[in-house]
């Protein structure tokens, strides 16, 4: 399991939040571009484990979902 936290370029441009562009961020991704990058690297989408069509995961806390996946790999 790999957890990435990256700036959301779509939000920055949509909200014109250009003050969120920091020199230490060398890459910006939109959700589709990051999904494509991970797919090309052979990393599955979290939706394969927790589909958004499953009502059990509606409004789920991501920390709980992450803890569930970490137990699988422990």
Secondary structure as UniProt FT lines:
FT   HELIX           9..14
FT   TURN            15..16
FT   HELIX           18..20
FT   TURN            23..24
FT   HELIX           31..40
FT   TURN            41..42
FT   HELIX           46..48
FT   TURN            52..53
FT   HELIX           55..57
FT   TURN            58..59
FT   HELIX           62..73
//
